[in-house]
Amino acid sequence: MRPRTLAAAAVTALALTSVAACGSDDGDGDSKDVTLHVFAAASLTDSFTALGKQFEEDHPGTKVAFNFGPSSGLVEQIGSGAPADVFASASPTNMDTLVSDGDAKDPKTFATNSMEIAVPPDNPAQIGALGDLVGQGVKVALCQPQVPCGKVAAEVFANAGLTVKPASEEVDVKSVLTKVQLGEVDAGVVYVTDVLAAGDKVKGVEIPDTQNASTSYPIAALEGSEHAKEASEFVDLVLSADGAKVLEEAGFAKP
């Protein structure tokens, strides 16, 4: 190979190396592409999905990957080492577990939620009040007792002095709502926000304030997150005026 050809090849190789290096770093040695893992209660699915899209628009190169489910189950996953950067719980109790284990600190409450009865649109069992849930042959779906929506429903029944034997105990509130939508049960006790999100797929039966109960939603960036900056910024979005607006539109109340 001629000397000039060798020199040209060397320059080309150097240029390619430089381009590859620029493509993998942002100048500080960190990759531009970030996947932020947010673990959140199932009842937050619609509102957090909307906030996730907003966050991605405001943070080019960042993707928000959600894991929605029962708060108690999400805590178990995090404790078992599942990759998570942010946790939003439907109950302070589950957040307290992570704080005690050193997986989270300084959680902030961003919303509250109360309960409502969901029935199929045609309401075949003619459910009009809590007392109707103990009627002969009435099938009721509830969340499992250890899940926040199950615990809050139990408080509602205690306030009303009722004993309700569920035909089905579901892993999370979305599963209860699905049972109602499919007509597999006559009623389900879910959050106000879930009835609103379901639209005309279910009919809501309000629970009087004297009998109702509520839960608080805390959020925190998790210790050991590989994306601490983005995790903190996502928490800030949820706590911001923009976040409050999205949550309010979904039916959540302010803390």
Secondary structure as GFF3:
##gff-version 3
##sequence-region A 1 255
A	DSSP	alpha_helix	3	24	.	.	.	ID=ss1
A	DSSP	beta_strand	34	41	.	.	.	ID=ss2
A	DSSP	three_ten_helix	42	44	.	.	.	ID=ss3
A	DSSP	alpha_helix	45	58	.	.	.	ID=ss4
A	DSSP	beta_strand	62	69	.	.	.	ID=ss5
A	DSSP	alpha_helix	71	79	.	.	.	ID=ss6
A	DSSP	beta_strand	86	88	.	.	.	ID=ss7
A	DSSP	alpha_helix	92	100	.	.	.	ID=ss8
A	DSSP	beta_strand	108	119	.	.	.	ID=ss9
A	DSSP	three_ten_helix	130	134	.	.	.	ID=ss10
A	DSSP	beta_strand	140	143	.	.	.	ID=ss11
A	DSSP	alpha_helix	148	160	.	.	.	ID=ss12
A	DSSP	beta_strand	168	170	.	.	.	ID=ss13
A	DSSP	alpha_helix	173	181	.	.	.	ID=ss14
A	DSSP	beta_strand	187	191	.	.	.	ID=ss15
A	DSSP	alpha_helix	192	198	.	.	.	ID=ss16
A	DSSP	three_ten_helix	199	201	.	.	.	ID=ss17
A	DSSP	beta_strand	203	205	.	.	.	ID=ss18
A	DSSP	beta_strand	214	221	.	.	.	ID=ss19
A	DSSP	alpha_helix	228	239	.	.	.	ID=ss20
A	DSSP	alpha_helix	241	249	.	.	.	ID=ss21
###
